[in-house]
Amino acid sequence: MSLASALKSGDVAELPSRRDEDWRWTDLRGLIRAMPAASPPGDAAALTSGIFDDLADETITFLNGRRLAGAGPVAIAADAPRTIALRFVSQARETAHHCALSIDLAPGATLTVFETYEAAGAGYIADVELDIRLGEGARLERVVLIDEADDAVAVSTAEVDLAARAAFAQTALTSGAKRQRFETRLRHGAGARARLDGVYLLDGERRGDLTSEVVHNHLGATTLQLTKGCVRGQARGVFQGRIIVNRGADGTDARMGHHALILSERAEVDAKPELEIYADDVSCSHGNTVGALDEEALFYMAQRGIPDVEARALLTEAFVGEVVDRIEHEGARDVARDWVAQRLRGNQ
Protein backbone atom coordinates (compact mmCIF):
# COMPACT_ATOMS: atom_id res chain seq x y z
CA MET A 1 0.00 0.00 0.00
CA SER A 2 1.22 3.47 -0.83
CA LEU A 3 0.05 6.95 -1.70
CA ALA A 4 1.22 6.39 -5.29
CA SER A 5 -0.98 3.31 -5.75
CA ALA A 6 -3.96 5.10 -4.18
CA LEU A 7 -3.55 8.05 -6.56
CA LYS A 8 -3.39 5.68 -9.52
CA SER A 9 -6.44 3.61 -8.53
CA GLY A 10 -8.46 6.32 -6.80
CA ASP A 11 -9.10 3.86 -3.96
CA VAL A 12 -8.50 5.18 -0.44
CA ALA A 13 -8.16 1.56 0.72
CA GLU A 14 -4.73 1.62 -0.95
CA LEU A 15 -3.52 4.31 1.44
CA PRO A 16 -1.19 3.30 4.28
CA SER A 17 -2.72 3.51 7.74
CA ARG A 18 -1.78 3.25 11.40
CA ARG A 19 -2.21 -0.51 11.07
CA ASP A 20 0.96 -0.50 8.96
CA GLU A 21 3.80 -0.41 11.48
CA ASP A 22 5.97 1.98 9.47
CA TRP A 23 3.02 4.39 9.04
CA ARG A 24 1.44 4.30 12.48
CA TRP A 25 2.44 7.90 13.20
CA THR A 26 1.64 9.23 9.71
CA ASP A 27 -1.78 7.74 9.08
CA LEU A 28 -3.06 8.71 5.63
CA ARG A 29 -6.12 6.48 5.41
CA GLY A 30 -7.63 8.01 8.52
CA LEU A 31 -7.02 11.50 7.12
CA ILE A 32 -8.01 11.21 3.44
CA ARG A 33 -11.62 10.12 3.06
CA ALA A 34 -11.84 10.46 -0.73
CA MET A 35 -9.18 10.82 -3.41
CA PRO A 36 -9.35 14.26 -5.06
CA ALA A 37 -9.25 14.97 -8.78
CA ALA A 38 -5.95 15.08 -10.64
CA SER A 39 -4.09 18.38 -10.52
CA PRO A 40 -4.20 20.61 -13.62
CA PRO A 41 -0.96 21.33 -15.52
CA GLY A 42 -0.19 24.55 -13.65
CA ASP A 43 1.10 27.90 -14.84
CA ALA A 44 4.79 27.66 -15.73
CA ALA A 45 4.92 31.39 -16.49
CA ALA A 46 4.17 32.13 -12.84
CA LEU A 47 7.25 30.28 -11.57
CA THR A 48 9.95 32.33 -9.92
CA SER A 49 13.61 31.30 -9.84
CA GLY A 50 14.64 28.48 -7.54
CA ILE A 51 16.74 28.95 -4.43
CA PHE A 52 19.51 26.71 -5.83
CA ASP A 53 19.41 27.76 -9.50
CA ASP A 54 22.63 29.78 -9.29
CA LEU A 55 24.52 26.80 -7.88
CA ALA A 56 23.41 24.28 -10.49
CA ASP A 57 24.54 23.39 -14.01
CA GLU A 58 20.95 22.43 -14.83
CA THR A 59 17.47 22.82 -13.30
CA ILE A 60 14.78 20.16 -13.69
CA THR A 61 11.31 21.30 -12.65
CA PHE A 62 8.16 19.30 -11.99
CA LEU A 63 5.03 21.45 -11.78
CA ASN A 64 1.96 19.74 -10.34
CA GLY A 65 3.62 16.42 -11.10
CA ARG A 66 4.53 17.22 -14.72
CA ARG A 67 8.08 17.65 -15.92
CA LEU A 68 8.41 20.94 -17.75
CA ALA A 69 11.21 19.92 -20.09
CA GLY A 70 12.98 16.72 -21.05
CA ALA A 71 12.02 13.13 -20.43
CA GLY A 72 13.46 9.85 -19.26
CA PRO A 73 16.07 9.17 -16.58
CA VAL A 74 18.85 11.54 -15.61
CA ALA A 75 22.09 9.81 -16.65
CA ILE A 76 25.39 11.11 -15.26
CA ALA A 77 28.63 10.08 -16.98
CA ALA A 78 32.03 9.96 -15.33
CA ASP A 79 33.55 12.73 -17.46
CA ALA A 80 33.11 15.66 -15.04
CA PRO A 81 31.30 16.46 -11.76
CA ARG A 82 27.74 17.71 -12.28
CA THR A 83 25.25 19.74 -10.20
CA ILE A 84 21.48 19.60 -10.73
CA ALA A 85 18.69 21.61 -9.09
CA LEU A 86 15.59 19.42 -8.83
CA ARG A 87 12.37 21.36 -8.11
CA PHE A 88 8.97 19.89 -7.21
CA VAL A 89 6.47 22.74 -7.24
CA SER A 90 2.80 22.38 -6.24
CA GLN A 91 0.48 25.13 -7.53
CA ALA A 92 -2.53 22.87 -7.05
CA ARG A 93 -5.54 23.53 -4.83
CA GLU A 94 -7.52 20.62 -3.39
CA THR A 95 -6.21 18.27 -6.13
CA ALA A 96 -3.57 15.54 -6.30
CA HIS A 97 -0.50 14.76 -8.38
CA HIS A 98 2.31 12.22 -8.64
CA CYS A 99 5.64 12.08 -10.42
CA ALA A 100 8.65 9.78 -10.68
CA LEU A 101 12.25 10.21 -11.75
CA SER A 102 15.27 7.94 -12.11
CA ILE A 103 18.84 9.15 -11.57
CA ASP A 104 21.65 6.87 -12.77
CA LEU A 105 25.32 7.52 -12.07
CA ALA A 106 27.91 5.69 -14.15
CA PRO A 107 30.87 4.10 -12.37
CA GLY A 108 33.13 6.87 -11.09
CA ALA A 109 30.61 9.67 -11.74
CA THR A 110 30.08 12.58 -9.32
CA LEU A 111 26.80 14.45 -8.86
CA THR A 112 25.35 17.00 -6.44
CA VAL A 113 21.55 17.31 -6.32
CA PHE A 114 19.83 20.35 -4.80
CA GLU A 115 16.23 19.24 -4.26
CA THR A 116 13.35 21.49 -3.25
CA TYR A 117 9.67 20.93 -2.50
CA GLU A 118 7.83 24.22 -2.95
CA ALA A 119 4.26 25.18 -2.07
CA ALA A 120 2.47 27.59 -4.40
CA GLY A 121 -1.00 26.20 -3.73
CA ALA A 122 -3.06 24.79 -0.86
CA GLY A 123 -4.84 21.63 0.22
CA TYR A 124 -3.07 19.47 -2.37
CA ILE A 125 -1.84 15.90 -2.21
CA ALA A 126 1.62 15.36 -3.73
CA ASP A 127 3.64 12.20 -4.17
CA VAL A 128 7.18 11.91 -5.52
CA GLU A 129 9.12 8.72 -6.22
CA LEU A 130 12.85 8.73 -6.96
CA ASP A 131 14.99 5.81 -8.09
CA ILE A 132 18.68 6.58 -7.52
CA ARG A 133 21.44 4.21 -8.63
CA LEU A 134 25.16 4.73 -8.13
CA GLY A 135 27.68 2.73 -10.13
CA GLU A 136 30.93 1.46 -8.69
CA GLY A 137 32.92 4.25 -7.05
CA ALA A 138 30.30 6.91 -7.92
CA ARG A 139 29.59 9.82 -5.54
CA LEU A 140 26.35 11.71 -4.92
CA GLU A 141 25.42 14.41 -2.43
CA ARG A 142 21.71 15.21 -2.04
CA VAL A 143 20.60 18.38 -0.23
CA VAL A 144 16.83 18.65 0.25
CA LEU A 145 14.68 21.58 1.44
CA ILE A 146 10.99 20.79 2.03
CA ASP A 147 8.53 23.71 2.23
CA GLU A 148 5.03 22.32 1.74
CA ALA A 149 1.74 24.11 2.45
CA ASP A 150 0.49 23.78 6.01
CA ASP A 151 -2.71 22.02 4.80
CA ALA A 152 -1.00 19.74 2.25
CA VAL A 153 -0.34 16.02 2.28
CA ALA A 154 3.06 15.31 0.75
CA VAL A 155 5.15 12.16 0.46
CA SER A 156 8.58 11.71 -1.11
CA THR A 157 10.16 8.26 -1.37
CA ALA A 158 13.65 7.45 -2.67
CA GLU A 159 15.03 4.01 -3.45
CA VAL A 160 18.82 4.23 -3.42
CA ASP A 161 21.14 1.45 -4.65
CA LEU A 162 24.89 1.73 -4.08
CA ALA A 163 27.38 -0.36 -6.02
CA ALA A 164 30.74 -1.30 -4.55
CA ARG A 165 32.71 1.61 -3.06
CA ALA A 166 30.03 4.17 -3.99
CA ALA A 167 29.43 7.13 -1.64
CA PHE A 168 26.04 8.73 -0.95
CA ALA A 169 25.47 11.74 1.32
CA GLN A 170 22.04 13.19 2.09
CA THR A 171 20.75 16.09 4.19
CA ALA A 172 17.00 16.68 4.31
CA LEU A 173 15.47 19.72 6.04
CA THR A 174 11.71 19.98 6.44
CA SER A 175 9.15 22.38 7.88
CA GLY A 176 6.41 19.74 7.68
CA ALA A 177 2.81 19.98 6.43
CA LYS A 178 -0.61 18.68 7.45
CA ARG A 179 1.05 15.33 6.78
CA GLN A 180 4.55 15.20 5.35
CA ARG A 181 6.81 12.18 4.97
CA PHE A 182 10.31 11.97 3.52
CA GLU A 183 11.44 8.35 3.18
CA THR A 184 14.76 6.90 2.05
CA ARG A 185 15.41 3.20 1.43
CA LEU A 186 19.06 2.45 0.78
CA ARG A 187 20.93 -0.75 -0.09
CA HIS A 188 24.69 -0.93 0.28
CA GLY A 189 27.31 -2.45 -1.99
CA ALA A 190 30.65 -3.75 -0.71
CA GLY A 191 32.71 -0.99 0.87
CA ALA A 192 30.05 1.63 0.12
CA ARG A 193 29.52 4.67 2.36
CA ALA A 194 26.33 6.52 3.23
CA ARG A 195 25.51 9.57 5.33
CA LEU A 196 21.79 10.12 5.98
CA ASP A 197 21.10 13.31 7.92
CA GLY A 198 17.93 15.26 8.64
CA VAL A 199 16.46 18.33 10.35
CA TYR A 200 12.81 18.99 11.13
CA LEU A 201 11.59 22.41 12.30
CA LEU A 202 7.86 22.22 12.99
CA ASP A 203 5.39 24.78 14.31
CA GLY A 204 1.63 25.24 14.54
CA GLU A 205 -0.15 21.98 13.78
CA ARG A 206 2.38 20.79 11.22
CA ARG A 207 3.66 17.23 11.10
CA GLY A 208 6.95 16.04 9.66
CA ASP A 209 8.11 12.44 9.23
CA LEU A 210 11.70 11.47 8.38
CA THR A 211 11.86 7.71 7.80
CA SER A 212 14.71 5.59 6.50
CA GLU A 213 15.76 1.99 6.08
CA VAL A 214 19.35 1.01 5.30
CA VAL A 215 20.28 -2.56 4.39
CA HIS A 216 23.83 -3.90 4.65
CA ASN A 217 24.33 -7.08 2.62
CA HIS A 218 28.05 -6.82 1.82
CA LEU A 219 31.42 -6.47 3.53
CA GLY A 220 32.84 -3.26 4.91
CA ALA A 221 30.06 -0.71 4.28
CA THR A 222 29.49 2.37 6.44
CA THR A 223 26.33 4.22 7.49
CA LEU A 224 26.41 7.46 9.49
CA GLN A 225 23.06 9.00 10.38
CA LEU A 226 22.25 12.12 12.41
CA THR A 227 18.79 13.68 12.70
CA LYS A 228 17.81 16.65 14.86
CA GLY A 229 14.45 18.29 15.30
CA CYS A 230 12.61 21.14 16.97
CA VAL A 231 8.84 21.18 17.56
CA ARG A 232 6.62 23.87 19.05
CA GLY A 233 2.94 24.75 19.14
CA GLN A 234 0.93 21.57 18.53
CA ALA A 235 3.41 20.21 15.98
CA ARG A 236 4.44 16.56 15.81
CA GLY A 237 7.77 15.23 14.63
CA VAL A 238 8.43 11.64 13.60
CA PHE A 239 11.79 9.95 13.17
CA GLN A 240 12.03 6.31 12.12
CA GLY A 241 15.43 4.90 11.28
CA ARG A 242 16.11 1.23 10.67
CA ILE A 243 19.52 -0.25 9.88
CA ILE A 244 19.64 -3.94 8.96
CA VAL A 245 22.97 -5.78 8.92
CA ASN A 246 22.44 -9.14 7.25
CA ARG A 247 24.61 -12.24 7.42
CA GLY A 248 27.82 -11.83 5.48
CA ALA A 249 28.00 -8.07 6.03
CA ASP A 250 31.02 -8.33 8.33
CA GLY A 251 33.01 -5.16 8.89
CA THR A 252 29.90 -2.97 8.85
CA ASP A 253 30.18 0.37 10.65
CA ALA A 254 26.71 1.81 11.35
CA ARG A 255 25.94 4.71 13.71
CA MET A 256 22.58 6.42 14.17
CA GLY A 257 21.58 9.37 16.32
CA HIS A 258 18.29 11.23 16.77
CA HIS A 259 17.93 14.23 19.08
CA ALA A 260 14.96 16.57 19.44
CA LEU A 261 13.84 19.68 21.31
CA ILE A 262 10.22 20.05 22.44
CA LEU A 263 9.55 23.75 22.95
CA SER A 264 5.89 23.79 23.99
CA GLU A 265 3.62 21.69 26.16
CA ARG A 266 1.43 20.39 23.34
CA ALA A 267 4.18 19.54 20.84
CA GLU A 268 5.14 15.89 20.38
CA VAL A 269 7.99 13.76 19.05
CA ASP A 270 7.78 10.08 18.14
CA ALA A 271 11.10 8.34 17.57
CA LYS A 272 11.92 4.78 16.65
CA PRO A 273 15.63 4.08 15.99
CA GLU A 274 16.26 0.41 15.20
CA LEU A 275 19.26 -1.84 14.63
CA GLU A 276 18.84 -5.39 13.34
CA ILE A 277 22.17 -7.21 13.35
CA TYR A 278 22.66 -10.72 11.98
CA ALA A 279 26.42 -10.56 11.29
CA ASP A 280 29.56 -10.81 13.41
CA ASP A 281 32.49 -8.41 13.58
CA VAL A 282 30.45 -5.21 13.25
CA SER A 283 30.52 -1.81 14.95
CA CYS A 284 26.98 -0.49 15.38
CA SER A 285 25.29 1.97 17.74
CA HIS A 286 22.26 4.19 18.05
CA GLY A 287 21.13 6.98 20.36
CA ASN A 288 17.96 8.93 20.97
CA THR A 289 17.25 11.96 23.20
CA VAL A 290 14.27 14.30 23.54
CA GLY A 291 14.37 17.34 25.81
CA ALA A 292 14.04 21.11 26.15
CA LEU A 293 16.39 24.06 25.82
CA ASP A 294 18.96 24.48 28.57
CA GLU A 295 17.46 26.90 31.11
CA GLU A 296 20.90 27.75 32.48
CA ALA A 297 22.03 28.80 29.00
CA LEU A 298 18.90 30.92 28.58
CA PHE A 299 19.53 32.57 31.97
CA TYR A 300 23.18 33.23 31.05
CA MET A 301 22.14 34.92 27.79
CA ALA A 302 19.43 36.96 29.54
CA GLN A 303 22.05 38.25 31.98
CA ARG A 304 23.96 39.56 29.00
CA GLY A 305 21.01 41.44 27.59
CA ILE A 306 19.99 39.02 24.86
CA PRO A 307 16.17 39.02 24.46
CA ASP A 308 14.51 35.70 25.22
CA VAL A 309 13.17 35.23 21.67
CA GLU A 310 16.60 35.78 20.14
CA ALA A 311 18.30 33.60 22.74
CA ARG A 312 15.97 30.68 22.02
CA ALA A 313 16.54 31.04 18.28
CA LEU A 314 20.32 31.14 18.72
CA LEU A 315 20.37 28.05 20.92
CA THR A 316 18.12 26.13 18.55
CA GLU A 317 20.20 27.16 15.54
CA ALA A 318 23.30 25.89 17.29
CA PHE A 319 21.51 22.64 18.15
CA VAL A 320 20.53 21.78 14.57
CA GLY A 321 23.64 23.43 13.15
CA GLU A 322 25.64 20.27 13.77
CA VAL A 323 23.61 18.59 11.02
CA VAL A 324 23.83 21.52 8.60
CA ASP A 325 27.60 21.75 9.06
CA ARG A 326 27.96 18.22 7.67
CA ILE A 327 26.76 19.35 4.21
CA GLU A 328 29.80 19.09 1.97
CA HIS A 329 28.85 21.61 -0.75
CA GLU A 330 29.74 25.05 0.62
CA GLY A 331 27.10 26.99 -1.29
CA ALA A 332 24.34 24.55 -0.33
CA ARG A 333 25.52 24.66 3.29
CA ASP A 334 25.09 28.44 3.32
CA VAL A 335 21.59 28.17 1.80
CA ALA A 336 20.63 25.58 4.42
CA ARG A 337 21.89 27.78 7.26
CA ASP A 338 19.78 30.69 6.00
CA TRP A 339 16.76 28.38 5.62
CA VAL A 340 17.09 27.28 9.26
CA ALA A 341 17.61 30.82 10.56
CA GLN A 342 14.60 32.21 8.70
CA ARG A 343 12.27 29.55 10.07
CA LEU A 344 13.49 29.73 13.64
CA ARG A 345 13.56 33.51 13.87
CA GLY A 346 10.23 33.83 12.10
CA ASN A 347 8.44 31.36 14.36
CA GLN A 348 9.31 32.57 17.84
Secondary structure, 3 states (H helix, E strand, C coil): CCHHHHHHHCCHHHCCCCCCHHHCCCCCCCCCCCCCCECCCCCHHHCCCCCCHHHCCEEEEEECCEECCCCCCEEECCCCCEEEEEEEEECCECCEEEEEEEEEECCCCEEEEEEEEEECCECCEEEEEEEEEECCCCEEEEEEEEECCCCCEEEEEEEEEECCCCEEEEEEEECCECEEEEEEEEECCCCCEEEEEEEEEECCCCEEEEEEEEEECCCCCEEEEEEEEEECCCCEEEEEEEEEECCCCCCCEEEEEEEEEECCCCCEEEEEEEEEECCCCCEEEEEEEEECCCHHHHHHHHHCCCCHHHHHHHHHHHHHHHHHCCCCCHHHHHHHHHHHHHHHHHCC
